[in-house]
Amino acid sequence: MNRRQMLGLAAGGLAAPALLRAQEAWPSKPVTIIVPFAPGSSSDIVGRAIAQGVQAATGKPVVVENRPGATGEIGARVVIRSAPDGGILMHAPISTWAINAALRPNLSYDPTRDFTGLMQTVRTPNVLVVNPAQVPANDLPGFVAWLKERGGRAAYSSSGVGSSDHLTAEMFKQRTGTEASHAPYSGGGPATTDLIAGNVQFSFQNLGSIAPQIRDGRVKAIMTTAEARNPTLPETPTAGEAGLPDFVVYSWQALGAPAGMAPALAAQVHAACAAALRQPEIAKRLTDIGFEIVASTPADFTAFQHGEIARWKEVVGKGNIAPE
């Protein structure tokens, strides 16, 4: 055997393990899904469902690590400093993926450039709800007329400055030419409690969290921001049906990885996580609490994310909204 043949065999022996590693199915090692919000938050619930589904299907450890703070910024920084090898992912809501970029000019990460977007995982519409003892209206035209009669002497609650429900209310005011003052709270629960108590008159809350209060009559639903009527509230019209066209808003969540993930690996991660979301037991558990399973493609999510950032930048600019 000549020297060239020996070198060829040696090179082939070195290349084969590398090729096998490149083709190895994900996950090949333990995976951590960073959730940049507290345990029990909606993004935590969905992130843990994905982790459970992937682990059950592959037998590889998948854990959720909560890194709350700064509307997701602390956890996002952990992820963007990580290697794009599939070992670290991030599951986060609309605020981390889109609203922060619209609201916070000094944000320390770029939610598009610094990540490999994998999929929009779930979404849920908001519901315009009013205090029935204070707001006599039963439909959207009546509610808008009532707001205009009040001349700004009305208030709405939200789960915090820059939250989906806050910006939905601001967009509603801009589209209807109405005025109302904003009462931000530390979450949807306190925002709903004060609405029921009559300290504010209306709110836009996630369908899953507000549906029980609608059913028992503590709040009155005027419309949803969904594309179509939701089976949870079949009697409640969409904004389009109620007379406000092109007012489709969802509070959504998404899964991503550090920037630079190889397309083949990203495709594997997407396939495994989408399959986890579609497992019947997991899908039912999430839809029962108001989520719609999306599991979009990476390309669809990227286009959607850019559109959402642009939309909320427009709302923030028109409303002169500043972060807390």
N, C-alpha and C positions, 0 to 999 in steps of 0.2 A: 504493500500500500504506500503510495507516495504522500509527500507532505501535504499537498493540496487536498487529497481525499481525507486525510486525518483531520485537517482543520475544518473541512466541511462537516464531518461527523460531529466534531466537538461543538461547532456552532449550532448544528441541528439539535444536539442534546441540550444546549442552553436555551434555545428558542422554544422548545416544546413545552417546558413548564410555564414559561411566560404566556404562551398561547392558551394553555389550559386555564391559567389564572384569569386571562381576559374573558374567557368564555364561561367562567364559573357563574352559576346561578346566584342571583341576589335573593336573600342576604347570605353572605358567606361568613359573616361574623356578627356578633351582637350589634344591634341597632338602637340608637337613642333618638326619640322624637322630642325635640324641644318644643314645649308649649309656653309662650311668653306671657302667660296669665296664670292666675292662681288655680289650685285644684278645685274642681267643681264648676269652673266656668264652662261656657258652651264649647269653646275650642278645646278644652281639656277633655270633655265628655266624648267628643268626636275623635280626638287624637287617640284616646285610650281604646276606643272601639276599633280603629285602624290597627293599632298595635296588637290587640287581641286577635284580630282576624288574620294578620300576617303571621304571627307566632303560631297560631293553631294550624295554619296551612303549611308552614315551612319547618316547624320544629326548632327554629332559631330564636334566641331571646330578642324581644323587642320591648323596650321600656319607654315610658314617658317621663321626662324631667321638666318640672315647672321652673321657669325663670321669670317671674313676674316683675313688672315695673316699667314706668315711662311709656305706657300704652304699647307695650311690646318691644320697645327699643332695646332693652337690656338683653332679652333673649335673642333678638335678631343679631346683635353684635356677636354673641357666642357662636351662632351658626356661620356667619360670614367669615369668621376666623378659622373655620374647620376645613378639613380636606374634603373635596367633592367625590369621595369614594363610596358613598352610600351608607356610611356609618353614622352620620348625623343628618337628620331632616328637621324641618320646622313645620308645625301645624298651627295656624294662627287665623284670626278673623280679619274682616274687611279693614279694620283700623290699621293693623300692622302692614297689610299688603297694599293699601290704597289711600286711606284717609290721612294717615300721617304725612304722606308725601304732599297732599293737598294743603294741609293745615300747618305744618311745622317747617318753616324755611331752613332751619338749622339742623335738620334731621341727620343723624350720624351714619345712616345707611341709605342706599338707594334700593327700593323694593323691587325694581326690575333688573338693574345692572348687576347687583350684588348677589343675585340668586338664580338658580335654575328653577323656573316655575314648572311644577309637575301636574297639578290639577286643581280646579275648583272642586272641593269635596262635597259640600252641602250648602243649601241656602234656605232661608225662610223669609216670607214677606213680613212687612210691618202692617199693623192695623191701626187706623185712626179711631181712637176711642175717646168718649166724652163722659163727663160726670152727668148722669141722667137727671139729677136734682137741680143742676145749675144751667144745663144747656137744653133748651126746649126742642132743638132741631132733631129730626129723624133721618134726614138725608143730606147729601153734600150741598145742594143749593141752599137749603135751609141753614146749614151750619155756616157756610160762607157769608150768607146774609146776616146771620147773628153776629159773626166776628166783625163785620163792617159796621154794624150798628153800635158795637161796643167801642169802636174807635181806638183800639189798642188796649182797652181795659179788660184784657183776658191774659191768662198765662198757661203755658204748657210745660210739662215735666219731661225730662230725659234722663238717660242713665249716665250722662256726663258730657262735658264739652267735647265736641268732635266725634261723638258716638254716632252710629248709624241712625238712631231715632232722632237725635238732635238735628243732624243735617237733612234728614227727610222732612222734618217740620220746617226748617228754614227754606228748603226748596218749595214746599207747599205754600208758604207765605209769599215767596217770590212769584210763583205761578198764579196765585189767586189774588194778589194785590191786597193782602190782609196784614194786620199787625197783631202781635202778641208778645209778651215778655217770656224770657226763657228761665226756667228754674231747673238747673242741673243737679243731679243727685249722684250718689256713689254706686249706682246700679239700677237695673230695671225694677227690682223689688221695691226699694224706697220710692222710686218715681211713681209706681202704681199705687202704693199705699197713700201717698199724698193726693193723688187724683181721686181715689175713693173717698178720702176725708174731705174733699172739696177745697183744698188749699190751692189747687190749680184746676183748670176747666177741661183740658184735653191733653192727649199724648199720642205719639206713634210708638207702639210697642210690638215686639216680636210676637207673631201669631202663637207660637207654642207656649209662651209664658203668659199671655193675656187671655187665652181662650177660656180657662176656667172662670175668670171673673166676668167674662161676657155671658157665659151660660147661666151663672147665678144672678145676673142682673145688676151686679155692683157697678159695671160700666156698660156703656152702650156703644156698639160698633157702628161706624158710619160707612167705612169702606176699607178694603185691603189694597196693598200696593203690588199685588201679584199680577201675573199675566192672565190668569184664569181663576175662576172661583175655586176656593180650597174646600175639600170635603170636610175639613174640620169645622168650617163656618159656611155651609152651603147657601145660607140665606143672605150673606153679606156680599154686596157687589164689589167688583174691582173698581179702581179709580176710573178706568175708561168707561165702564158701565155707568158709573155715578155721574159722569160728565166732565172728567178731567183726563183728557187723552194724553198718551205718552208719559204717563206717570207710573212707571214700573220700577220699583225699588226692592231689592233684596238685601238682607243682612246675610253675608256669605262668609265662608271659610275656605282656606286653601292650604295645600301642601307644597313645600318647596325644599330645595337643597342648596348648598353653597354653589356659587357661580363656577362654571367650568366643568360640570359633570359631563362625562362622555355620553353622547346621544344613545348609544346602545345600553349603557347602564341606566340612564334615565328612563328608557322604555321598559326595562325590567322592573324598576321601582314602581313606575306608574301602573303596570299591569298587575303587580302583586297587591298594591294598595287599593286599586279599583275593585279587584276581585274581593278583597276584604270587605269593602263597603257594601258590596252586592250580596254578601252571604245572607241568606234569608233571615236568620236570627238577628244579625246586626242591623240590617236594613229595617226590619220591623221595629226594633228598639228605637232607632233614630226617628223614623217617621211617626211613631207614636207620640213623640215629644215635639212634633212640629217641623222637623227637618225634611227637606226634599233631597234625595240623593242625586248628585250631579255627576261626579267622577268624570269631568271633562278631559279632553286630550291636552297635552302640554301646549300645543299650538293654539288651541281654542282658549285656554286659560290666559296665555300671554296677550292675545288680542283683547280679551275681555278686561284684563287688568289695566291695560293702557287706556281703554275707554272709561273705566271707572275713575282712574286718577284724574283724567281730563274733566269728567263731569263734576267731581267734587271740588276740583280747583275752581271751577266756574261758580259753584254755589258759595264756596268760602269767600271768593273775591267779591261777589255781588253783596254778600251779607256782612262784609268787613269782620269776619269771624276770626278771633285770635285764640290760640291755645291758652290753657290755664297756666 
